[in-house]
């Protein structure tokens, strides 16, 4: 693994092999509980708290492969840091579907991204029940650990044991099956709540027109604000951003044809088609709507956005930084995600959007052309002006490739710092953790899981967020691998066995 200055990084013909990358897509069936003893370097003693990660832990059910990793059962990993030590635990979320399929030893449910029940279309026709997989994110808020999947309600877990406690309905505010997005935003200081932090989240009910529900939760985990808005057209939205006064959504230009899904021929995700000649719409919704205050819908060039970095207001403008793709690669029914051709797909790149709320104009500028995804910032700057962000990136400066590096960008100076795990390491989402009592925005650590193909295991890597040139401060070698995950979070609460 290397620590590189961008200007010095060599652009390799290929910084990886497909076989190495594929190793991170093997199921992990075991559940572990141990103190991590195999450590290179030293865990900073001030680093106290818990890193939670979520992602698909099973890529097959008793040997029957699922069609896409996004259909895999959610597995929570917990790494707790305390007094210079670290404790690991992982456990599957005991959803109804997970328990049923483990008992049956075979696939029983259709998945959103292509997994079908064995038996062809006759076994799947008119079966609209999708398995709740709780595999996308995990947060600790209001004294509750919640596994999130955007198509349904959260599952609540015990933060110490990761035992599944049941579904969470927030004192009846959510109804059974009502969605609660896997991409909440955490406002560090809400004026409406006396400067207290709050959690902002959403759900969508798509159709010919789409209803967007917005939730805001206080520190006690109670939903204190909820309002709904209808916008025209079908919405496929995974993420959003907030400012002090607005929630902003990018409505990707796609069409959805449900007929092949109903007839058992395709999954819902395979029925979505990108429309390259249609504009991307930007939906701006007031967080605290007043009578007569309307939702604004602006338009920009066609593109597809999974994730945003941040947004903030400057006078009459909203500025948004987002990872954009030229198009959405379609999920084909007979395809194998392990054989993806990276070279044939366009990379995700960082663009900055300037939204003028007075005249409706949208301007955009390319900030980073290197293939990148899964951004993270200092949580104190969510919805506010910021200088630094951290993101998973390709090792090479050009082209599309798996994420093998961590990239830090200074938005004011333009300076880049790159830490690479190539050629045999593959990167997950970084998480920025502020140093206790820090005054500088980049004073803290960046935590990430890295799959090491040489040993078929995962490492917890700790970097000094202010200076990647030091290399990894500590590299915690797990006893096993963790399949490539999706999202996670850090809390200063310590959850470890005594």
Buried (B, 14 or more C-beta within 10 A) or exposed (E): BBBBEBEEBEEEEBBBEEEBBBBBBEBBEEEBEEEBEEBEBEBBEBBBBBBBBBBBBBBEBEEEBBBBBBBBBBBBBBBBBBEBBBBBBBBBBBBEBBEEBBEEEEBBBBBBBBBBBEEEEEEBEEBEEBBBBBBBBBBBBBEBBBBBBBBBBBBBBEBBBBEBEEBBBBEEBBEEEBBBBBBBBBBBBBEBBEEEBBBBBBBBBBEEEBBBBBBBBBEEBEBBBEBEBEBEBBBBBBBBBBBBEBBBBBBBBBEBEEEBBBEBBBBBBBBBEBBEEBBBBBBBBBBBBEEEEEBBBBBBEBBBBBBBBBBBBEEEBBBBBBBBBBBBBEBEEEBEBEEBEBEEBBBBBBBBBBBBBEEEEBEBEEBBEBBBBBBBBBBBBBBBEBBBBBBBBBBBBEBBBBBBBBBBBBBEEEEBBBBBBBBBBBBBBBBBBBBEEBEEBBBBBBBBBBBBBEBEBBBBBBBBBBEBEEBBBBBBBBEEBBBBBBBBBBBEEBBBEE
